[in-house]
Amino acid sequence: MTYIESSCNGTLYPNLCVRCLAQYVKSTINGPQHLAQYALSASFSRALHTRGYLLKVIKELKSSKNKREYLIVQDCVNQINDSVNQLSQAMKELRRLNKRGSTINDDMLWHISNVETWVSTALTDASTCVYSFPGNRMSKRAAAIKVKAMDVAEHTSNALFLFHKYASRYQKAATITTNKS
């Protein structure tokens, strides 16, 4: 638990990070690689849950007279769906990266870059959903959507931080190797 707490210290949402990763205390946590995997998995799970909720809401709104809210929610569904896809790709790429071993080469750095790009894009998509809702006078439904999308964004932000922490040792080693050449 101490390792999780210290790893979560640098995240934007350390309390969320600790709560999210605490469930893995009984699992084998073998360094930053496992924390990054678990954080990505949690982010993916939140995105899936939010997408499911949004799909139910959009069905209800389809027949409503509030076309503006329908369009905002539809856009949000698209953003969160993109987040789900990006996080799925990032998790697959992280598994490929972990199979590569510890040899530092361009291929490994390419995998790292892919994960960073996909997680960053997922974060942008979730944040776009959050900011598509006006700040005041929201319906209860719109406020609930905003909270759920914010949850996805916060989990994804933490996952990105923990992945950066994991990948940084390879990037530093690659820099040292390049400078020696």
N, C-alpha and C positions, 0 to 999 in steps of 0.2 A: 504494500500500500504506500509505503514511503517513496518508492521508486515512481509510482504513478503520480503521486502528489508533486514530486520534484519535477517530473517531466511536464506536467500540466501547468507549472508556474508561469511559463512564458506565453501561454495561449491568451487570446483575448477573453476567453470565457473559462477561467480555471476551475471554478466550482462545477460547471457543467461537465467539463473534461473529466474531473475526478469521479463525479457521479456516474458518468457514462462508462468509464473504464473500470470502475470498482467491481463490476460484475465479473471481470476477468481475473480477479485476484487469485482464484483457485486454479485457473488455467496456468499453463506454462508461459510466463512472460519472459522471453529471452531477448531483452534489449529493445531498442527503438524500432526494430523491424516489426515485432509483434504489436507494439503500441500503435504504429502506423496502420497495420492491417486491421486491428480492432476498431480504431477510430474511423477508418474508411467504411468498415462494415456497419458501424452505428449510424454514420451519416447516410449511407445507402438505405438502411432500414427506415430512418426518419423520412427520407424522400419518398420511399415507396408508400409509407403510411399516409403521408400528406397527399400524394397523388390519388390514392384510393378515396380519401375524403373529398378531394376536389372533384373527382369524377361523379360522386354522388350529388354534390352541390350543383354541378353544371346541369345534371339531368333535371333537377328541381327548377333551376332557373330558366331552362329552355322554354318552358311554357309560361313563365312569368311576364309581366308587363315591363319589368325593369331591364330594358335592353342594355343600358349603360353598365349595370352591375354584371350582367351576363357576359358582355364583351371583356370586361376587366378580369373576371374569373376565368374565362376561356383563355385569355392571354397567360394568366397565371398557371393554368393547367399545362399549357405548352412549355412554359419556363421550367416548371417542376418536372415535367416529363423529360425535358432535355437534361436536367440535373440527374435524374435516375439513370439515363443512358450514359452520361459522362462518368458518373461514379462507378457504374458497372464496368466500363472500359478501364478506368483507373485501377480497379481491383484486379482485373485480369492482367493488366500490365505489371502491377506490383508482384503478382505471382510469377510472371515470366522473369522479372528482375531478380526475384529471390532464387530462382532456379539457376541463374547464371553463375552463382558462386561469388567469390570475392575478387575476382580478377577485374582490375580497372581497365576499361577500354572504351572506345567510342560507342560500341553497342550498348554497354551498360548506361552510359551517359544519355544515350538516346531514349532508353526505357525510362530513366529518371525524368527527363524532359517531358515525355508523354504523360506520365502520371501527374506531374506538376501542372501541365496545361489542362488536362481533363478535370482535375479537382478545382483549379482556379476558375474554369468555365462553369462548373457546377455551382460554385459559390456565387459567381456573377448572376447566373440564371435565378437562383433562389433569392438573391438580393433584389433583382429586378422585380420579381413577384411582390416582395415586401413593399417596395417603393411605388408600386402601381396603385396602391390604395391611398386615398386621401387621409390626411392625419386627423381630421376631426369629422364629427357627425357620420360615423360609419355605422352601418347596420351591425347587429350582433354577429351575423354570419360573416360579414366582411372582416370584422375584428378577429374572429376566430381563424379565418384563413390567414390573415396577416401574422398572427401569433404562430401558427403552424409553419408558415414559410420562413419566419424568423428562426424558428427552431432548426429547420434544415440548414439555413445559412450559418448559424452558430456552430452546429455540429461539424459542418463542412470546413469552416474556418479553423476549428481545432484540429481536424484531420489534416488539413494542409500544413499547419504548423508542425505537427508531429511527423508528417512525411518529410518536410524540409529538414527536420532534426536528424532523421534517419539517413536521408540522402546526402547530407552535408559532409559526412565523413568520406564518402566516395568522391564527391566533387573536390574536396580539399586534397585528397590523395591524387586525383587526376591532375590538379593544378601543380602539385609538387613534382609529379612525374614529368609533366610538360615543361616545367621550368628547368629541370635537370637536363633535358634533351638538347 
